[in-house]
Amino acid sequence: MVRVVCSIILMLSVTLVTAAPSTDAERRLALARFSEAAGKPSQALAWLQGLSSPTANLVRAKALLASGRTEQARQLLEALTRGDRHRGEAWLLLAREQLAQQRREAARPALQNAARLSHGATRQEALYHLADDYRQQGQLDQAGRVLASMDDGYWAAMGYHNIATGYSDVDSTSARSLVAIRVALAMLDGDGNRRRAEALRAELLLKAGFLAYQSNEFQKASGFLDDVPLNSFATPRALYLHGLATFAQRHYRGAMQSWHRARKFPLAFSGSVDAWLGMGRSYDELGYLAQAGEAYLAANAALESEQVTLSTLADEVDNKGAYQAMVLAARNSDVEWFLADSRTLTQPRLAYLLHLAKQPDAQQAIARLATLADLAQALQRHDHDLSLFIETLDERQQTAANNRAVEQLAARATGLAGTLANLQSDEGQTSRTELATMTAQLSDIRDSLDRWQDRNTLARTQQARLRARARTLKTTIPGLLTAVTELQEAAGQELDRIATDFIEGERRRIRLAQDRAEQHIAYLYEYLALNTLERDLQREVAE
């Protein structure tokens, strides 16, 4: 047994050694790929300096695209498409850039080349974009044929999810859409990324439940929505739709259970506001008018509280900026984990941040500000490090100038030289062996002093060069910090504008929900007043 274990360990060791980069170029390429995948394009470009292999150029192009240098990246990618390696990936990156600029006609040939020349995830993504292009042109049958040629996995599931939307836009029934969603759910089994698959599965189940509800297939809708996990972003909306499907089957108490669970989520999530209003509707259908009124009053109070939250958030955006008020504050850094619950402001703040981040322009602005904040911190850290480095060089220069060991060695050499001169003048009392020994010692000391002097001169030259370089770099940091600060201000103003418009839209949404709640309350009061008046009239007539 021990021999077997040792053999396995030896095989693993050999495998790891073989898999590890064997040269400096391979090590730097591996570090560059890691940096690019981690979202640090500047570090990736630094590791790639001096490397010109096709793989290095591909990673360099990705880093250039991530840093906004599109033209340089395009030149590298076009050169790769004419080579022998990474042609499919290069075509896909070129197609992505064209799609980002809404140039679908120009992207189509690049996608076709990527699908033809690549394999694996690259080919699947290219086929997905091709199918989506056909879908947007209304060619659903052609899109379906492209999807049928794809392997199981995330991209195929996304393609069938999109084509289900296309079917729902043109069909009068949800039959084809539901079939497409069932195929998408089956395709997800081939995705190796579990978290991504679970998130998409929740969205697919939510869409299936919504389509079934629209087709008045309420029991089928409930079946789909029952499978939505309770820890996904689709949960509040799924619970609300589940309540609607149950309500349509006249199971009012079951609908109230679903809506009660949906009410626990922040009102920023879709479905939570409607769930508050749905509780009163269920009480009304059950004939409990007093409880219905209380439910609508509770909904109105919750909505009024949410208006206060949004007003506070809007004021903080005006005073501190959206990045500070929404992004940094949502990290919940000032609340201990055991105190952070749904009653703190950070929970709705995080919900609104997630809702805001669904907008592509807001996502880009947040990422830009986060990158600039990291750059500012890195520059400040480099400024501090350079100051310490310069101080260390100055201290070493003083230490070299006041080297006691060298002074003692020089004094010893001087003493030996004097002693040797005296002994040589008195050859009768000193043997030749002693003179030779002292001469050798003196020669060694002088050689050591000469070598030290050479090393000291070289070290002082190198230190002077390093000191000059460090001081030059240190003088450039304030200018770079100023540039970063200006970019932060511009990006912050853009995010402030987006966040202000978003918060105003949310306030209008909550205000409309308040109007609905107040209308229901007014209707109930009017109904109760008319009933009371009718009973009083009947009593008077009876008397």
N, C-alpha and C positions, 0 to 999 in steps of 0.2 A: 504493500500500500504506500509506504514511504517513497519507494522508487517511482511509483506512478505519479505521485504528487510532485516529486522533484522533476520528473520528465515534463510534466505539464508546465511547471514554473519556468523551466529552461526554454520550452517552446514559446511561451508568452514573452519571455525576455528577448529571444531572437526576433520574434515578430515586432516587438516595440522598437528594437534597435534598427530593424530593417525599415520600419515605417517612419522613423524619425529622419528629419532632413540631414543629409550626409555632407552637404557643403554649405558655405556661408550664403551663397545665392539662394539655395532652397530654403534655408532658415529665414532669410529676409522675405522671401516670397510668401512663406507660410504666415509670418507675422503681418505682412501687408494684407493678406486675405482675411485674417482675423480682424484687423483694424477696420477694414472696409465693411465687413459683416456687422461689426459692432457699432457702425454709424460714426466712425472717426476717419473721414476721408483724408484729412491733412496728415495724420500719422501714416496712413496707407501710402500716400504719395512719398513721404519721407523714406519709408522702407524700400520703396521701389526705385530709388535713385541709382542709376547705373545698370539697371536690369532691362533687357530688351527682348526677352522671349515672348512668344505669343500669349502665354498665360499671364505674364507680367503686364503686357499691354492691355489684356482684357480687364484685369483688376484695376489698372491705371485708368481705363476708360470709365469703369464704374465709379471710381473715386472722383473723377472729374465731373461726371454727371451729378453726383451727390453734392459737389461743391459749387455747382452752377456754371461750370466752364463747358458749355454744351458744344461749342464749335470745335474745341480741341478734342473732346471725346468723340465727336462724329468723325473726325479725320482718322483717329485710331481705329474706330470700328469699321469704317469703310476699307481701311487697309487690311483688317482681319478678314473681312468677307472675301478678299481676293487671295487669301492664304490657304493653308491646308488644315489648320486647327482652329477650333472655336468659331467656325463660321456660323453655325446655327445660333449660338448665344449672341454673337455680334449682330446678326439680323434681327433677333428679338429685341435687343436693346435699342436698335435704330427704330424699330416699330413702336416701342414704348414711347420714345421721344416724339414720334409723329402723332401718336394717339393723345399724348399730353397737350399737344398744340391743336387738337381737334382736326387733324389732317388725315382723315380715315382713308381717303383715296390713295394718298401716298404711302400709308402704312400697310395697305393690303398686299402689295407684292413682297414687302419685307416679311410679313407674317407667313406668306406662302413659302418663301425660301427658308424661314426658320423651321417651319413644320417639316419641310422636305429634308433638310440637312442635319437636324438635331434628333435627339432621343430623350427619353426620360421626362423630367419635369419641364424642361425647356420646350419640348415638342408639345406637351399637354397644354402649357400656357399659350403657345402660339395658336393651337387649334381652338382653344377657348375664345381667344380674341377674334379669330376668323368667324366662328359661329355667332358670336355676339354682333359682329359686323353685318352678317346676313340677317340677323334678327332685327336690327335697327333699320335695315332696308325693307323690312316686311317679307323677306324670303324665309319663312319659317320652315318650309320643307327642306330647303338647302341647309339651313342651320341644323336641323335634326339629323341630316345625313353626316354632317361634320361631327356632331356629338356622338353619333353611333360608332365612329371610328376611334374614339378616345378610350383610354384605359380607365379603370376604376380609380377614383381618387378625388381630391378636392376640386380640381379644375373642371372635371366632368360634372360633378355635383353642382358647381356654380353655373355651368352652362345650362343644365336642365332647370335650375332655379330660374334663370333669366327667361328661358323659352316658355316656362309655365306662365310668366307674366305676359309674354307675347300672346299666348293662347287665350288668356283671360281678357285681353283687349279686343280680340276679334271674334271670339266664340260667344254664343248666347248661353251656353252651359259651362260648367266647370269640369266636365269629364276629362278632356285632354290635359287641362292644367293639373288636375289631381294625379293623373297617370305620370306626367312629367315629374311631379314632386316625389311620387313614390320611387321612380327611377333614381332621382337625385339622392334620396335617403339610402337606397341600396348602394349607390356609387360611393357614398361616404365611408363604407366599410374598408375601402382600399386606401384611405388616407392615414399616413403614419403619424401625423401631428394630431394628437388626441384633443388638445384644447381647441385648436382651430376647428376640428370636426364637430366637437360638441357645440360650439357657438353657432356654426352653420346649421347643425341639426335642429337647434332650437328655433332658428329663423324659418327653416323649412316647415316645421310642424305648425308654427304660428300662421304661416301663409296658407297651409293646407286647411287649417281650422277656419280661417277667414273666408276662403273660397267655398268651403262646404256650408258655412253659415249663409253666405250670399245666395247659395242655391237652395236654401231652406232645408238642407240636410243636417238638422240640428244634432241628431245623435252621432252622426259621423264627425261633425265638428267637435263635439265634446270628446270623442275618442282621440282625435289628433291633439287637442289642447291638453288632455290629461297627461300626455307624454312629455310636455315641455318641462324641463328641469326648473326647480325653484330658485336656482342661483344664477340665472342668466339675465341679460338685459331685456330679453323678450318676456320675462315672467309677468310684470304688471299688465301688459297688453294681453297676454294669453289668459290671465285670470279674468280680466274684464270680458273678453270674448266668450270665455267659458260660462261666465254668468249670463251673458246674453243668450247663448245657446240653451242653457238650462231654463232661463226665463221663458223662452219661446216654447218650451215643452211644458210650461205651466208648473214647473218645480220652483216655486218662488223662494222657498227657504234654502234650497240648494244654490240658487243664484245669489242669495244674500251671503252665503258662506264664501263663495268665490270672491265677491266684491269686498267682503270684510278683510280678506287676506290681501287683496290688491290695495286697500286703503293704507296698509302699513308701509308702502313704498313712498318715497318722496313724490310730490306732485309734479316734479319735472318730468317724470317718466310717463310715457303715453299709456293711458288706461286708468291711471290712479285718480285723476279728477272725475272721470265719468263713473268710476266705481263709487265715489262719495254720493253722487247724484242718484245712482242706481239703487242704493239702499232705501231711499225714500220712495222710489217707484215701487219696489217690492212690497213695502209696508202698505202702500196705497192699494195695490192689487189684492193684498190679503185682507183689506178692510180695516186695518189699524191706522186710522187717520191721525190720531194723536202721535203715535210713534213715527208716522211718516213726516209730520211736521217737525218733530224733534230731529229726525235724520237730516232733513233739509236745513234746519237751523245749524246743526253740527257741521254740515258741508259748507254752509256760508261762513261759519266761524273759521274753519280750516282754510278756506280760500282767502278770507281777510288776513289771516296770519301769514299766508304765503305772499300776499301783496306787501306786507311789512318786510318780509324776508327779501323780496325782490327790490323794494325801495332801499333797504340797507345795502344790498349788493350793488345797486346802481350808484349810491353815494360813495361807496368804497372804490368803485371803478373810476369815478370822477376824481377822487382825492389821491388814490394810490396807484391807479392804473390797473388795467384788466389782468396783466400778468401777475401782479402782486396780490390782487384781490381774489382772483379765481384759481389761478394755477398753483401758486405757492401756498396760499391759505388752505387749499383743498388737500394738501399733504398731511394735514392734521398733526403738525409737529408740536403744537402747543397743548395737546390733550393726550394724557396717558391712555394707553390702549384699553385699560380696564374701565376708563371713564367715557370712552367714545361710544355713543349709541345714537339711535335715530333721533333723539331729542336735541342733539347739538346742531349748531348751524352748519357744521362741516359736512354733514350728510347731504342736505339739499344743495349745498354749494358744489359738492362733488358730482351730484346728479346733473346740475346745470352745466358743469364743465364738460361732462361726457356728452351731453346733448349739444353743446356748442361745438365740440370737437368733431361732430359729424359733418360739419361744413368744411369743404376742402380748403377754402381760403383761411379759415380760422386755424385749421390744423397746421398749415404752412406757417402762419404767423407765430403760433406757439412754438413750433420746432425752431424757427429762426431765432426767437428770443432765447430759447434754452441754449442754443448753440452759441449765441453771442455772450450769454452769461458765463458759460464754460470758458470761452476765450478770454473774457475779462479776468476770471479767477486764475487762469493759466498765466496770463501776462503778469498779474500781481505776484503770483508765486515765483515766476522767473525773475522778476525784479528783486525780490527778497533773496533768492538763491544767488543771483549775480553779486549782490552786495556782500553776502557772506563769502563768496568765492574771491572777490577782490580783497577783502580783509584778510583772508587766509594767505593769499599771495604776498601781501605786504608783511604779514608776520613771518612768513618763511624767508623773505628777503632780509629782515632784521636778524632772524636766527642764523642765517648763513653768514651775515657780516660779523656776528658776535659768537663765532664757533669756538668755544673754550678748548675743545679737544684739538682743533687744528693749531691754536695758539700754543698749547702745551707741546704738541709735536714739533712745531717750528722752534720753540725754545730748547727742546731736547736736541734737535739737530744742530743748533748753534753751539750748545754746550759740548756735544760730541766733536764738532769741528775744532773747537778750541782745545779740547783735551788731546785730540789726534795731532794737532800741530805741536803741542808741547812734547808729546811722546816722540814724535818724529825728530825733534831737535835733540832729544836725549836717547839715541839709539842704543847706547850701552846697557841701559837698565830695562829696556823693553824688548821682549822677544818679537820676532817677525810674525808669529802666529797671532799674538794679541793685536798687533797693528793691522793684520789682515782682517781679523774679526771686526774691529772697530770701523775699518774702512767699508766693509760690506754693510754693517748696520747703518752707517751714515748714508751710503748709496741707496739703501732701501727706503730710508726715511725721506730722502730727497725725491725718489721716484714717487712715493706715496703723495708727497706734497704737490708734485707736478701733476699727477693724475687728478688729485682733488681740485687743483686749480683749473684744470681743463673741464672737469665735470661741473665745477661751480660756475665757470664762465658760460658753458652750454645751458645749464639750468637757469641762470639769470637771464640769458637771451630768450629761452623759451617762456619763462615767467613774464618777462616784459612783453612778449608777443601776446601771451594769453591775457595779461592785464589790459593791454590796449584793446584786444578783441572784446573782452568782457565789458570794458567801459563804453566801447562803441555800441555794443548791443544794449547796454543799460540806457544809453541816451536815446535809443530808438523806441524804447518801451512807452514813454509818455505820449509820443505821437500816435503809436498804435492804440493805446488806451483811449485817446481822444477820438480816434476814428471809430473804435468799437462803441464808445458812448454815443456818438452821433447816430450810428446805425441802430443802436438800441432804442434811442428816442424815436427814430422814424418807424421802426417795427412796432414799438409800443403804441404809437399813435394809431397805426393801422389796426392793431388788435383792439385798442380802445373803441375805435369806430365800429368794428364788427361786433364786439361784445355789447356796446350800447344799443345797437339795432336789435341784437338778439334779445336782450333783457326787455326792451320795449315791446317786442313781439310776444314774449312770455307774459308780460303784464296785460296785454290785450287779451291773450288766451284765458288767463285767470279771470279777467273782468267779465268776459262773455260767460264763463261758467258761473260767476256770481249772479249775473243777470238771470240765468236759467234757474238757479236755486231760488232767487227772490221771486221769480214768476211762479214757481211751484208753491212757495209759501203763501203768496197772495191768493193763488187759486184755492188752496186748502182753507185759508181763512174765510174766503168768500163762500166756499161750499159749506163750511161749518156755520157761518152766519145765516145763510139761507135756510139751512136745516133747522137752526134754532128758531128763526122767524116763522117757518112753516109749522113747527110744533106749537109755538105760542098761539098762532092763529087757530090751529085745530083745537087747542085747549079753550080758547075764548068762544069758539063756535059751540063746543060741547057744553060749556057752562050756560 
